[in-house]
């Protein structure tokens, strides 16, 4: 089950909706392949589907750029088999720096700096469970 929340700053007008966690479409690689958008990653998913011994982790998370504090809400996918592993990755859309390898999935108020004003920590208001 996933959570939806709004991140907001009390000092400036920054506000962003974020979806965290996973739903039923994240439970197997065949389901993930149906909705996954990046074509290069889709090819890798297809290869992993045929692996005998495999494991994977997939969820929506919040990536925070270490250079400019840009907040990127994207899917995390890590797959592992006996012979190889793969983790998707993102570059910051703002400064092009590589984002952290694993996003946050559990967030709470006053743990994330405002990416706009950098004066306050963001408030987190959960408003919905999603699936």
Secondary structure, 3 states (H helix, E strand, C coil): CEEEEEEECCCCCCEEEEEEECCHHHCCHHHHHHHCCCHHHHHHHHHHHCCCCEEEEEEEEEEECCCCCCEEEEEEEEEEECCCEEECCCECCCCCCECCCCCECCCCCCCCECCCCCCCECEEEEEEEEC
